[in-house]
Amino acid sequence: MPNTIEDKISLFTKMVTEKIEFDFQQKQKKLVEGYEDRKTTMIKDNEERKRTVVDRAKKDAETKKQQMLLKTQSAMHLVVLKKRQEFADKIMDEVKKRAGIFVGTAEYVEFLKEAIKQVLSKFSADQFINFSFSRDDLKNNQKVILSTIKSFRDEATYKIETVDSLIGGVFVKSGDGRLEIDFTINTILGESNQLVGEILYSWLNKE
């Protein structure tokens, strides 16, 4: 029995409806899949940004930490240097006080005689030389100075002068200025200052 018009229309409507529903479902599926893909990509991007931010924050924190450590180490180094200098100054002040006391003792007179002998051994007997002594030595120990010099050389081969800055000891220079022998308390103290600094530096480093 042939289909009626109504049956054909109903069948056509059903086919169109099913096609529309199928197409809709396919598009919906693609939309959902596309959304999920974008969501996954966004999550990955967000995680990557988080890692980047965290890594940058860690690097910045480490840089600041190193800067603080360097700053602290530098400050500590300056404190050590300052303390070292304070200790050295205190020790040298005490050494200078004792040196001032020493130049007024009998032991210093013996030291002065030995110093003169030592410097004279560096020059030939006929070589003209210039002696430099402190004002106090030429005032208090002139007799010892002259007798010691004269026991080694003729009076015409030397000259004596006063140097106000000298604490004690003797400084001798050849007449032509080519040879100088320094046996002064000033130089001994200067060398002692350097030695004190080296000892303190070594001691502070060990501590």
C-alpha atoms as an extended CHARMM CRD file, in Angstrom:
* protein
*
       207  EXT
         1         1  MET       CA              0.0000000000        0.0000000000        0.0000000000  PROA      1               0.0000000000
         2         2  PRO       CA              1.6000000000        3.1890000000       -1.1050000000  PROA      2               0.0000000000
         3         3  ASN       CA              2.6360000000        5.7320000000        1.5100000000  PROA      3               0.0000000000
         4         4  THR       CA              0.4510000000        8.6890000000        1.9220000000  PROA      4               0.0000000000
         5         5  ILE       CA              1.6460000000       12.2510000000        1.7120000000  PROA      5               0.0000000000
         6         6  GLU       CA              1.4120000000       12.4820000000        5.4560000000  PROA      6               0.0000000000
         7         7  ASP       CA              3.6390000000        9.4370000000        5.8910000000  PROA      7               0.0000000000
         8         8  LYS       CA              6.2300000000       10.8740000000        3.5530000000  PROA      8               0.0000000000
         9         9  ILE       CA              6.1650000000       14.1890000000        5.3520000000  PROA      9               0.0000000000
        10        10  SER       CA              6.4810000000       12.4320000000        8.7120000000  PROA      10              0.0000000000
        11        11  LEU       CA              9.4040000000       10.3270000000        7.4620000000  PROA      11              0.0000000000
        12        12  PHE       CA             11.1530000000       13.3380000000        5.9660000000  PROA      12              0.0000000000
        13        13  THR       CA             10.6160000000       15.3190000000        9.1630000000  PROA      13              0.0000000000
        14        14  LYS       CA             12.0700000000       12.4590000000       11.2080000000  PROA      14              0.0000000000
        15        15  MET       CA             15.1260000000       12.2060000000        8.9440000000  PROA      15              0.0000000000
        16        16  VAL       CA             15.7320000000       15.9560000000        9.0780000000  PROA      16              0.0000000000
        17        17  THR       CA             15.2720000000       16.0090000000       12.8450000000  PROA      17              0.0000000000
        18        18  GLU       CA             17.7010000000       13.1130000000       13.3210000000  PROA      18              0.0000000000
        19        19  LYS       CA             20.2390000000       14.7800000000       11.0410000000  PROA      19              0.0000000000
        20        20  ILE       CA             19.9330000000       18.0590000000       12.9400000000  PROA      20              0.0000000000
        21        21  GLU       CA             20.3190000000       16.2280000000       16.2630000000  PROA      21              0.0000000000
        22        22  PHE       CA             23.3290000000       14.2840000000       14.9740000000  PROA      22              0.0000000000
        23        23  ASP       CA             24.9730000000       17.4240000000       13.6650000000  PROA      23              0.0000000000
        24        24  PHE       CA             24.2210000000       19.1960000000       16.9390000000  PROA      24              0.0000000000
        25        25  GLN       CA             25.7340000000       16.3440000000       18.9350000000  PROA      25              0.0000000000
        26        26  GLN       CA             28.8550000000       16.3550000000       16.7590000000  PROA      26              0.0000000000
        27        27  LYS       CA             29.2630000000       20.1120000000       17.1030000000  PROA      27              0.0000000000
        28        28  GLN       CA             28.6160000000       19.8920000000       20.8230000000  PROA      28              0.0000000000
        29        29  LYS       CA             31.2290000000       17.1440000000       21.1160000000  PROA      29              0.0000000000
        30        30  LYS       CA             33.7640000000       19.2450000000       19.2000000000  PROA      30              0.0000000000
        31        31  LEU       CA             32.9640000000       22.2830000000       21.3460000000  PROA      31              0.0000000000
        32        32  VAL       CA             33.4220000000       20.2560000000       24.5380000000  PROA      32              0.0000000000
        33        33  GLU       CA             36.6660000000       18.7370000000       23.2540000000  PROA      33              0.0000000000
        34        34  GLY       CA             37.9060000000       22.1510000000       22.1820000000  PROA      34              0.0000000000
        35        35  TYR       CA             37.0210000000       23.5880000000       25.5700000000  PROA      35              0.0000000000
        36        36  GLU       CA             38.8090000000       20.7370000000       27.3550000000  PROA      36              0.0000000000
        37        37  ASP       CA             41.8770000000       21.2300000000       25.1630000000  PROA      37              0.0000000000
        38        38  ARG       CA             41.9020000000       24.9740000000       25.8850000000  PROA      38              0.0000000000
        39        39  LYS       CA             41.3830000000       24.3020000000       29.5840000000  PROA      39              0.0000000000
        40        40  THR       CA             44.2990000000       21.8530000000       29.6230000000  PROA      40              0.0000000000
        41        41  THR       CA             46.4850000000       24.3290000000       27.7240000000  PROA      41              0.0000000000
        42        42  MET       CA             45.5110000000       27.1480000000       30.0730000000  PROA      42              0.0000000000
        43        43  ILE       CA             46.2680000000       24.9730000000       33.1170000000  PROA      43              0.0000000000
        44        44  LYS       CA             49.6660000000       24.0280000000       31.6470000000  PROA      44              0.0000000000
        45        45  ASP       CA             50.4130000000       27.6640000000       30.8120000000  PROA      45              0.0000000000
        46        46  ASN       CA             49.3520000000       28.7200000000       34.2910000000  PROA      46              0.0000000000
        47        47  GLU       CA             51.5310000000       26.0380000000       35.8990000000  PROA      47              0.0000000000
        48        48  GLU       CA             54.4710000000       27.1090000000       33.7390000000  PROA      48              0.0000000000
        49        49  ARG       CA             53.9400000000       30.7330000000       34.7500000000  PROA      49              0.0000000000
        50        50  LYS       CA             53.7830000000       29.6540000000       38.3810000000  PROA      50              0.0000000000
        51        51  ARG       CA             57.0500000000       27.7240000000       38.0240000000  PROA      51              0.0000000000
        52        52  THR       CA             58.6400000000       30.6960000000       36.3000000000  PROA      52              0.0000000000
        53        53  VAL       CA             57.4550000000       33.0670000000       39.0500000000  PROA      53              0.0000000000
        54        54  VAL       CA             58.6300000000       30.6530000000       41.7800000000  PROA      54              0.0000000000
        55        55  ASP       CA             62.0120000000       30.1360000000       40.0720000000  PROA      55              0.0000000000
        56        56  ARG       CA             62.4550000000       33.8860000000       39.6820000000  PROA      56              0.0000000000
        57        57  ALA       CA             61.4820000000       34.4300000000       43.3170000000  PROA      57              0.0000000000
        58        58  LYS       CA             63.9800000000       31.7590000000       44.4120000000  PROA      58              0.0000000000
        59        59  LYS       CA             66.7400000000       33.3270000000       42.3180000000  PROA      59              0.0000000000
        60        60  ASP       CA             65.9400000000       36.8000000000       43.6720000000  PROA      60              0.0000000000
        61        61  ALA       CA             65.9360000000       35.4490000000       47.2370000000  PROA      61              0.0000000000
        62        62  GLU       CA             69.2780000000       33.7010000000       46.6800000000  PROA      62              0.0000000000
        63        63  THR       CA             70.7830000000       36.8590000000       45.1690000000  PROA      63              0.0000000000
        64        64  LYS       CA             69.6020000000       38.9380000000       48.1480000000  PROA      64              0.0000000000
        65        65  LYS       CA             70.9480000000       36.2730000000       50.5170000000  PROA      65              0.0000000000
        66        66  GLN       CA             74.3760000000       36.3920000000       48.8600000000  PROA      66              0.0000000000
        67        67  GLN       CA             74.3430000000       40.2030000000       48.9460000000  PROA      67              0.0000000000
        68        68  MET       CA             73.5100000000       40.1590000000       52.6580000000  PROA      68              0.0000000000
        69        69  LEU       CA             76.2550000000       37.6010000000       53.3150000000  PROA      69              0.0000000000
        70        70  LEU       CA             78.8050000000       39.6790000000       51.4210000000  PROA      70              0.0000000000
        71        71  LYS       CA             77.6930000000       42.8290000000       53.2330000000  PROA      71              0.0000000000
        72        72  THR       CA             77.9520000000       41.0640000000       56.6090000000  PROA      72              0.0000000000
        73        73  GLN       CA             81.3550000000       39.5790000000       55.7600000000  PROA      73              0.0000000000
        74        74  SER       CA             82.6030000000       42.9920000000       54.6370000000  PROA      74              0.0000000000
        75        75  ALA       CA             81.3510000000       44.6080000000       57.8530000000  PROA      75              0.0000000000
        76        76  MET       CA             82.9900000000       41.8740000000       59.9510000000  PROA      76              0.0000000000
        77        77  HSD       CA             86.2470000000       42.2890000000       58.0270000000  PROA      77              0.0000000000
        78        78  LEU       CA             86.2440000000       46.0180000000       58.7300000000  PROA      78              0.0000000000
        79        79  VAL       CA             85.5900000000       45.3550000000       62.4300000000  PROA      79              0.0000000000
        80        80  VAL       CA             88.5280000000       42.9170000000       62.5430000000  PROA      80              0.0000000000
        81        81  LEU       CA             90.8030000000       45.4140000000       60.7790000000  PROA      81              0.0000000000
        82        82  LYS       CA             89.7200000000       48.1600000000       63.1760000000  PROA      82              0.0000000000
        83        83  LYS       CA             90.3180000000       45.9520000000       66.2340000000  PROA      83              0.0000000000
        84        84  ARG       CA             93.6440000000       44.8340000000       64.8350000000  PROA      84              0.0000000000
        85        85  GLN       CA             94.7290000000       48.4440000000       64.4130000000  PROA      85              0.0000000000
        86        86  GLU       CA             93.4820000000       49.3420000000       67.9050000000  PROA      86              0.0000000000
        87        87  PHE       CA             95.4590000000       46.4570000000       69.4300000000  PROA      87              0.0000000000
        88        88  ALA       CA             98.5540000000       47.3430000000       67.4040000000  PROA      88              0.0000000000
        89        89  ASP       CA             98.3060000000       51.0040000000       68.4500000000  PROA      89              0.0000000000
        90        90  LYS       CA             97.9470000000       50.0710000000       72.1250000000  PROA      90              0.0000000000
        91        91  ILE       CA            100.9320000000       47.7350000000       71.9610000000  PROA      91              0.0000000000
        92        92  MET       CA            103.0550000000       50.2970000000       70.1160000000  PROA      92              0.0000000000
        93        93  ASP       CA            102.1030000000       53.0090000000       72.6090000000  PROA      93              0.0000000000
        94        94  GLU       CA            103.3590000000       50.7400000000       75.3650000000  PROA      94              0.0000000000
        95        95  VAL       CA            106.5300000000       49.9280000000       73.3840000000  PROA      95              0.0000000000
        96        96  LYS       CA            107.2060000000       53.6500000000       72.8330000000  PROA      96              0.0000000000
        97        97  LYS       CA            106.7450000000       54.3340000000       76.5540000000  PROA      97              0.0000000000
        98        98  ARG       CA            109.2160000000       51.6180000000       77.3910000000  PROA      98              0.0000000000
        99        99  ALA       CA            111.6020000000       52.9090000000       74.7210000000  PROA      99              0.0000000000
       100       100  GLY       CA            111.4220000000       56.3440000000       76.3470000000  PROA      100             0.0000000000
       101       101  ILE       CA            112.3140000000       54.7730000000       79.6900000000  PROA      101             0.0000000000
       102       102  PHE       CA            115.0210000000       52.6030000000       78.1050000000  PROA      102             0.0000000000
       103       103  VAL       CA            117.0160000000       55.5430000000       76.6680000000  PROA      103             0.0000000000
       104       104  GLY       CA            117.5450000000       56.7750000000       80.2220000000  PROA      104             0.0000000000
       105       105  THR       CA            119.0960000000       53.5480000000       81.5190000000  PROA      105             0.0000000000
       106       106  ALA       CA            122.6340000000       52.1670000000       81.7490000000  PROA      106             0.0000000000
       107       107  GLU       CA            121.5760000000       49.3560000000       79.4150000000  PROA      107             0.0000000000
       108       108  TYR       CA            120.8130000000       51.9460000000       76.7340000000  PROA      108             0.0000000000
       109       109  VAL       CA            124.3180000000       53.4140000000       77.0320000000  PROA      109             0.0000000000
       110       110  GLU       CA            125.7340000000       49.9550000000       76.3240000000  PROA      110             0.0000000000
       111       111  PHE       CA            123.2940000000       49.6010000000       73.4050000000  PROA      111             0.0000000000
       112       112  LEU       CA            124.4260000000       52.9760000000       72.0150000000  PROA      112             0.0000000000
       113       113  LYS       CA            128.1040000000       52.0270000000       72.2350000000  PROA      113             0.0000000000
       114       114  GLU       CA            127.4190000000       48.7310000000       70.4590000000  PROA      114             0.0000000000
       115       115  ALA       CA            125.3180000000       50.4980000000       67.7950000000  PROA      115             0.0000000000
       116       116  ILE       CA            128.1790000000       52.9300000000       67.0660000000  PROA      116             0.0000000000
       117       117  LYS       CA            130.6250000000       50.0320000000       66.7470000000  PROA      117             0.0000000000
       118       118  GLN       CA            128.2740000000       48.1720000000       64.4160000000  PROA      118             0.0000000000
       119       119  VAL       CA            127.8220000000       51.1020000000       62.0200000000  PROA      119             0.0000000000
       120       120  LEU       CA            131.5220000000       51.9790000000       62.0370000000  PROA      120             0.0000000000
       121       121  SER       CA            132.3490000000       48.4340000000       60.9290000000  PROA      121             0.0000000000
       122       122  LYS       CA            130.5510000000       49.1860000000       57.6460000000  PROA      122             0.0000000000
       123       123  PHE       CA            132.8760000000       52.0340000000       56.6950000000  PROA      123             0.0000000000
       124       124  SER       CA            136.5980000000       52.1580000000       56.0120000000  PROA      124             0.0000000000
       125       125  ALA       CA            138.7090000000       54.0500000000       58.5780000000  PROA      125             0.0000000000
       126       126  ASP       CA            139.6480000000       56.8440000000       56.1390000000  PROA      126             0.0000000000
       127       127  GLN       CA            136.1280000000       57.2720000000       54.7000000000  PROA      127             0.0000000000
       128       128  PHE       CA            134.4600000000       60.5180000000       55.7810000000  PROA      128             0.0000000000
       129       129  ILE       CA            131.1070000000       59.9440000000       57.4770000000  PROA      129             0.0000000000
       130       130  ASN       CA            128.2980000000       61.9560000000       59.0760000000  PROA      130             0.0000000000
       131       131  PHE       CA            126.8310000000       60.8880000000       62.4380000000  PROA      131             0.0000000000
       132       132  SER       CA            123.3020000000       61.7870000000       63.5400000000  PROA      132             0.0000000000
       133       133  PHE       CA            122.2530000000       61.5140000000       67.2020000000  PROA      133             0.0000000000
       134       134  SER       CA            119.3170000000       62.6750000000       69.2710000000  PROA      134             0.0000000000
       135       135  ARG       CA            119.5900000000       65.9170000000       71.1810000000  PROA      135             0.0000000000
       136       136  ASP       CA            119.2940000000       64.0510000000       74.4960000000  PROA      136             0.0000000000
       137       137  ASP       CA            122.1300000000       61.6760000000       73.5690000000  PROA      137             0.0000000000
       138       138  LEU       CA            124.4880000000       64.5040000000       72.6950000000  PROA      138             0.0000000000
       139       139  LYS       CA            123.5370000000       66.1460000000       75.9590000000  PROA      139             0.0000000000
       140       140  ASN       CA            123.6190000000       63.1300000000       78.2740000000  PROA      140             0.0000000000
       141       141  ASN       CA            125.9170000000       60.6510000000       76.5120000000  PROA      141             0.0000000000
       142       142  GLN       CA            128.3480000000       62.8740000000       74.6020000000  PROA      142             0.0000000000
       143       143  LYS       CA            131.4050000000       61.5540000000       76.4210000000  PROA      143             0.0000000000
       144       144  VAL       CA            130.5190000000       57.9210000000       75.6350000000  PROA      144             0.0000000000
       145       145  ILE       CA            129.7280000000       58.7800000000       72.0190000000  PROA      145             0.0000000000
       146       146  LEU       CA            132.9900000000       60.6230000000       71.4030000000  PROA      146             0.0000000000
       147       147  SER       CA            135.1990000000       58.0760000000       73.1650000000  PROA      147             0.0000000000
       148       148  THR       CA            133.6160000000       55.2150000000       71.2200000000  PROA      148             0.0000000000
       149       149  ILE       CA            134.0160000000       56.9530000000       67.8630000000  PROA      149             0.0000000000
       150       150  LYS       CA            137.5800000000       58.0920000000       68.5590000000  PROA      150             0.0000000000
       151       151  SER       CA            138.6150000000       54.5630000000       69.4680000000  PROA      151             0.0000000000
       152       152  PHE       CA            137.9600000000       53.5990000000       65.8230000000  PROA      152             0.0000000000
       153       153  ARG       CA            138.7840000000       56.6430000000       63.7070000000  PROA      153             0.0000000000
       154       154  ASP       CA            140.4990000000       59.9970000000       63.4720000000  PROA      154             0.0000000000
       155       155  GLU       CA            138.5520000000       63.1490000000       64.3330000000  PROA      155             0.0000000000
       156       156  ALA       CA            139.0540000000       64.5540000000       60.8040000000  PROA      156             0.0000000000
       157       157  THR       CA            137.0890000000       61.6990000000       59.2400000000  PROA      157             0.0000000000
       158       158  TYR       CA            133.6910000000       62.4010000000       60.7220000000  PROA      158             0.0000000000
       159       159  LYS       CA            131.1260000000       65.0190000000       61.6470000000  PROA      159             0.0000000000
       160       160  ILE       CA            128.3800000000       64.8560000000       64.2970000000  PROA      160             0.0000000000
       161       161  GLU       CA            124.9980000000       66.5330000000       64.0470000000  PROA      161             0.0000000000
       162       162  THR       CA            121.7870000000       66.6410000000       66.0560000000  PROA      162             0.0000000000
       163       163  VAL       CA            118.4170000000       65.4600000000       64.7400000000  PROA      163             0.0000000000
       164       164  ASP       CA            115.4760000000       66.5130000000       66.9260000000  PROA      164             0.0000000000
       165       165  SER       CA            113.1670000000       63.7810000000       65.6410000000  PROA      165             0.0000000000
       166       166  LEU       CA            115.4660000000       60.9710000000       66.7750000000  PROA      166             0.0000000000
       167       167  ILE       CA            114.5650000000       59.1020000000       69.9570000000  PROA      167             0.0000000000
       168       168  GLY       CA            117.9220000000       57.3840000000       70.2740000000  PROA      168             0.0000000000
       169       169  GLY       CA            120.4740000000       55.2210000000       68.5350000000  PROA      169             0.0000000000
       170       170  VAL       CA            122.6360000000       56.3720000000       65.6550000000  PROA      170             0.0000000000
       171       171  PHE       CA            122.3030000000       57.1220000000       61.9540000000  PROA      171             0.0000000000
       172       172  VAL       CA            125.4110000000       57.2850000000       59.7630000000  PROA      172             0.0000000000
       173       173  LYS       CA            125.8230000000       58.3810000000       56.1500000000  PROA      173             0.0000000000
       174       174  SER       CA            128.9600000000       58.4060000000       54.0260000000  PROA      174             0.0000000000
       175       175  GLY       CA            130.2730000000       61.7730000000       52.9040000000  PROA      175             0.0000000000
       176       176  ASP       CA            129.3210000000       61.0550000000       49.2840000000  PROA      176             0.0000000000
       177       177  GLY       CA            125.8260000000       59.9560000000       50.3590000000  PROA      177             0.0000000000
       178       178  ARG       CA            126.1230000000       56.5250000000       48.7570000000  PROA      178             0.0000000000
       179       179  LEU       CA            125.9210000000       54.4940000000       51.9650000000  PROA      179             0.0000000000
       180       180  GLU       CA            123.5660000000       54.9150000000       54.8980000000  PROA      180             0.0000000000
       181       181  ILE       CA            123.3990000000       52.7950000000       58.0600000000  PROA      181             0.0000000000
       182       182  ASP       CA            120.3530000000       53.2110000000       60.2630000000  PROA      182             0.0000000000
       183       183  PHE       CA            120.6200000000       51.9420000000       63.8310000000  PROA      183             0.0000000000
       184       184  THR       CA            118.1010000000       54.3160000000       65.4060000000  PROA      184             0.0000000000
       185       185  ILE       CA            115.3790000000       53.6000000000       67.9460000000  PROA      185             0.0000000000
       186       186  ASN       CA            112.9270000000       55.2010000000       65.5010000000  PROA      186             0.0000000000
       187       187  THR       CA            113.6240000000       52.5810000000       62.8240000000  PROA      187             0.0000000000
       188       188  ILE       CA            113.6010000000       49.7320000000       65.3370000000  PROA      188             0.0000000000
       189       189  LEU       CA            110.1550000000       50.8880000000       66.5300000000  PROA      189             0.0000000000
       190       190  GLY       CA            108.9540000000       51.1540000000       62.9280000000  PROA      190             0.0000000000
       191       191  GLU       CA            110.0480000000       47.5790000000       62.2290000000  PROA      191             0.0000000000
       192       192  SER       CA            108.4490000000       46.4790000000       65.4980000000  PROA      192             0.0000000000
       193       193  ASN       CA            105.1840000000       48.1360000000       64.4410000000  PROA      193             0.0000000000
       194       194  GLN       CA            105.1540000000       46.0690000000       61.2540000000  PROA      194             0.0000000000
       195       195  LEU       CA            105.9790000000       42.9070000000       63.2050000000  PROA      195             0.0000000000
       196       196  VAL       CA            103.2240000000       43.5960000000       65.7340000000  PROA      196             0.0000000000
       197       197  GLY       CA            100.7550000000       44.0310000000       62.8650000000  PROA      197             0.0000000000
       198       198  GLU       CA            101.8130000000       40.7340000000       61.2660000000  PROA      198             0.0000000000
       199       199  ILE       CA            101.5570000000       38.8380000000       64.5650000000  PROA      199             0.0000000000
       200       200  LEU       CA             98.1120000000       40.2890000000       65.3070000000  PROA      200             0.0000000000
       201       201  TYR       CA             96.9210000000       39.5060000000       61.7810000000  PROA      201             0.0000000000
       202       202  SER       CA             98.0220000000       35.8870000000       62.1500000000  PROA      202             0.0000000000
       203       203  TRP       CA             96.5120000000       35.5980000000       65.6360000000  PROA      203             0.0000000000
       204       204  LEU       CA             93.1570000000       37.1190000000       64.6520000000  PROA      204             0.0000000000
       205       205  ASN       CA             92.9160000000       34.8400000000       61.6360000000  PROA      205             0.0000000000
       206       206  LYS       CA             93.4510000000       31.7810000000       63.8360000000  PROA      206             0.0000000000
       207       207  GLU       CA             90.8640000000       33.0310000000       66.3490000000  PROA      207             0.0000000000
